[in-house]
Amino acid sequence: MITLVYKIEVNGDYVNVVAVVEDAQLVYPGNYIDPPEYGPAVCKSGFYLDEGEVLPEDEDELIEYLNNLDLDWDIASDDEY
């Protein structure tokens, strides 16, 4: 789940997104007794817009829209945001 959008770039019909995603990064690997724990991380992903589709302008609506896409996220490096 996205909590904050850092950057969105639209190149034609392709959209690059950099955002804070909950439970994206391993914080504690776990052991025999305790399960692994995950925390938020700055991540990147991308997707194609359908013809005529536009992104919501309101930040809350944009976050909801992106969360509904169920994107695959990768941890972003420092120079990507």
C-alpha positions, -999 to 999 in steps of 0.1 A, spaced: 0 0 0 13 34 -10 14 61 17 32 89 -2 39 97 -39 74 113 -44 74 116 -82 54 107 -112 67 110 -148 45 105 -178 63 96 -211 37 91 -237 14 64 -224 39 50 -199 40 63 -163 70 60 -139 61 62 -102 84 67 -71 65 63 -38 67 52 -2 53 17 0 44 -1 33 59 -35 40 83 -33 11 116 -37 29 128 -64 53 136 -49 87 141 -80 107 148 -114 90 130 -134 117 142 -166 134 128 -198 148 105 -179 173 98 -146 157 85 -140 121 102 -116 97 92 -80 99 88 -56 70 87 -18 69 82 11 45 106 19 17 109 43 -12 101 22 -43 97 25 -80 73 10 -105 57 18 -139 26 11 -159 8 20 -192 -22 43 -193 -51 31 -214 -60 53 -244 -77 85 -232 -71 77 -195 -57 105 -173 -43 104 -138 -63 118 -109 -51 153 -99 -60 150 -62 -32 133 -42 -56 111 -22 -74 100 -53 -40 94 -70 -28 72 -42 -61 52 -42 -58 48 -80 -22 35 -78 -30 12 -49 -58 -3 -70 -34 -11 -98 -16 -37 -77 18 -28 -91 51 -47 -86 74 -25 -67 113 -24 -66 133 -6 -40 145 27 -55 181 39 -53 189 73 -38 194 89 -72 159 79 -84 139 102 -61 
